[in-house]
Amino acid sequence: MSQVKVMSQLRNNIEDAIHYIRQFTNTKPGIGVILGTGLGGLVRDMQVDAVIPYEKIPHFPISTVESHQGKLLFGRIGGKRVVAMQGRFHKYEGYTLQQVTFPVRVMKFLGVDTLLVSNAAGALNPLFSKGDIMIITDHINLLGDNPLIGPNDDSLGPRFPDMSEPYNRELIALAEAVALDLKIRVQKGVYIAVPGPNLETRAEYRFLRLIGGDAVGMSTVPEDIVAVHMGMRVLGFSILTDECFPDSLQPASLKEILRVAKKNEPKMTALMKEIIRRI
């Protein structure tokens, strides 16, 4: 297959998805939200206009993780037009990073210029605690892959996008101001993405902390790379659902991770709502 055909196929796939979505809504949301593990509660505060299951949208992957519902929602939060992904995709599900990030490209063509991303992550920084919310200031990609590998479609973004500001500084400052106003304690730090699906060993946690990580998870970085590639502003959050401290490491389970995420979901929801309102 020639380079031109590969590039045009991606654009064709995006157009297919947009055409299908436009049968249900003509809204042009300026803000996109990706709701991670246990963080789907924001939709309860969303004035929903349209709900589209992922499996109905051409070229969309299907969520296979039990805590991800797999729906694209259109509506309003804080008076702003929003499109929200209720559930995301991961490399460990067997998807390519191009598939994982395809919805972000569709969001851009729907009108989104600001992307809010959330995830559940393990705390690497010993000053952080289970249940804390961390604003992502930077990331390290240890997925062993990149969603931009392959032919570049220049109409989507540059061949070599600059990543000196992967998470928008103005949005980070806004998030800090909102947290202060709402009296919600937040941390700031570097998020490391690993392939998963297993959690890490003691030695791996030591390594991840040594190279500068404050939290570790299995998502977010591919979506951020593609969003930046397409000229979008990104703000990222992690709910720290377990403590990955090698010398006091305890076994972690999905049940406990979801419990912690759900317990702290109201804080994340309050933050997200007010940030969206002020954008």
Buried (B, 14 or more C-beta within 10 A) or exposed (E): EEEEEEBEBBBEBBEBBBEBBEEBBEBEBBBBBBBBBBBBBBBEEBEBBBBBBBEEBBBBBBBBBEBBBBBBBBBBBBEBBBBBBBBBBBBBBEBBBBBBBBBBBBBBBBBBBBBBBBBBBBBBBBEBEBBBBBBBBBBBBBBEBBBBEEBBBEEBBEEEBEEEBBBBEEBBEBBEEBBEEEEBEBBBBBBBBBEBEEBBEEEBBBBBBEEEBBBBBBBBBBBBBBBBBBEBBBBBBBBBBBBBBBEEBEEBEBEBBBEBBBBBBEBBBBBBBBBBEEB
